[in-house]
Amino acid sequence: MTKTDWIQQEIDSLKSQGLYNNIRTIASPQGAWLTVDGKKVLNFCSNNYLGLANHPAVVEASRKASAEMGVGPGAVRSIAGTMSLHIELEKRLAQFKGVESAVTFQSGFTANLATIPALVNKEDVIFSDKLNHASIIDGCRLSGAKIIAYEHNDVKSLEEQIQANLKNFRRALIVTDGVFSMDGDIAPLPDIYEVAKKYEILLMVDDAHGEGVLGKGGRGIVDHFGLHGKVDIEVGTMSKAFGVMGGIVAGKSVITEWLRQRGRPFLFSSAMTVPDAAACLAAVDLLEDSTQLVDRLWDNAKYFKAEMKTLGFNTGVSETPITPVMLGEAPLAQQFSRELYEAGVFAMALGYPTVPQGKARIRVMISAAHAKDDLDQGLEAFKKVGKKLGVVG
Ligand SMILES: *Cc1c(COP(=O)(O)O)cnc(C)c1O
């Protein structure tokens, strides 16, 4: 026996359960088509909702910025790493989202790790949706606050938990994903807001999959529901629809000012790089100029979902371009994904613990980068594999 034998045993066990992550290598830019392990395949996997990851204006902006300003920020932001580009990006993001102020982080993940522990600690309580993203869960754990999970998207359950527990704590925070990434359903934010208001609790939404997708021209879930000025903290990412990398927190100035003082990933990890910040600025420009990409994303998503339903697939409860194809057991989902890949379609199988046991699926991510022909080819592959594996008739 060696000290690492248990790890090998765990890995072998994942493999035998069909739960092992087979990570593919991409040799092309992100877009509708990818070269994956040497093979050209239709891309149904990435969060590049608007096709901005390889958009000429975005690429050019990052090239130009690095030629003028270099690449790295050189230090954490509070020491010598805040560049004029970061400040400009934050101003533009705040304008775009219609909030007082915004602050950027290295990623959406670190934005959550920064924000939650800065707002609550061991004297406090967090009411958290049961299906919240891992980075929210980790942020909650780091804060040391009592975490009370309420039933998914269930405002009645949220209010019951508040009534039973709020009195035992100093302060509270309600936190929810805006769009839930595995099912594509949307949090009932107007109702959650009413509860937050009634009990005077801080309200935070993580809009990673809503940024650039929901609301007018992709302004996010708060805009989608017309809740401007009512949600205290909007977390977002620039790694999905924006096509780059980086996290955002948007809201009142007092919140962003506090995060610059007490957000640990802000204080102890270097900022977004120069090319990333410039690329994000170009992405904001594109979104402000036109709603064309966001409109195309939604047209594509509606078309694909409707056709999948006609073919007899169960696409779950999605209200967004995230299209889960529900298959049940993980080995079936993995086999489906392998067969799709053979048929030229790259779509990942998701199993436990990413989704609950028995709810394995293929998750199709629709993008504005897809042409109608691409979607039709994808549908044809789903039909062929679905029939072969007895999923549809
Ligand atoms: C993807 C995602 C994140 C992480 O974003 P990154 O910028 O990739 O770190 C955080 N929260 C939610 C809800 C997400 O879906």
The ligand as a Gaussian input file, in Angstrom:
#p B3LYP/6-31G(d) Opt

LIG

0 1
 C      -20.054000      29.407000     -14.441000
 C      -20.560000      29.913000     -13.177000
 C      -19.710000      30.545000     -12.274000
 C      -18.226000      30.603000     -12.487000
 O      -17.874000      31.528000     -13.444000
 P      -16.355000      31.622000     -13.922000
 O      -16.217000      33.006000     -14.400000
 O      -16.188000      30.600000     -14.994000
 O      -15.515000      31.333000     -12.733000
 C      -20.256000      31.085000     -11.123000
 N      -21.568000      30.994000     -10.871000
 C      -22.417000      30.383000     -11.706000
 C      -23.861000      30.338000     -11.383000
 C      -21.940000      29.810000     -12.890000
 O      -22.781000      29.209000     -13.716000

